[in-house]
Amino acid sequence: RFGSPGFQSNTGRLPDGQDLEWQMLEHDLSGSLSSLELSRYQALDRQAWLDGSRVLWVPTFYAIGIKKPENT
């Protein structure tokens, strides 16, 4: 599933680029987790995507501000 609260879509398939995402995760986490642990997490992630239980949360909150110049 993906989307914002109140709107989610269950695809039942792996998203495009999933292998590239895991290559980057393996690179980033190689010093922290064993290859066995990474493989286990990857298998869990794949299964969750396929059975529709994976929820991907991508926060997209933006703000803008304007600082008024100080009078000197």
Secondary structure, 3 states (H helix, E strand, C coil): CECCCCCCECCCCCCCCHHHHHHHHHHHHCCCCCHHHHHHHHHHHHHHHHHCCCCECCCCCCCCCCCCCCCC
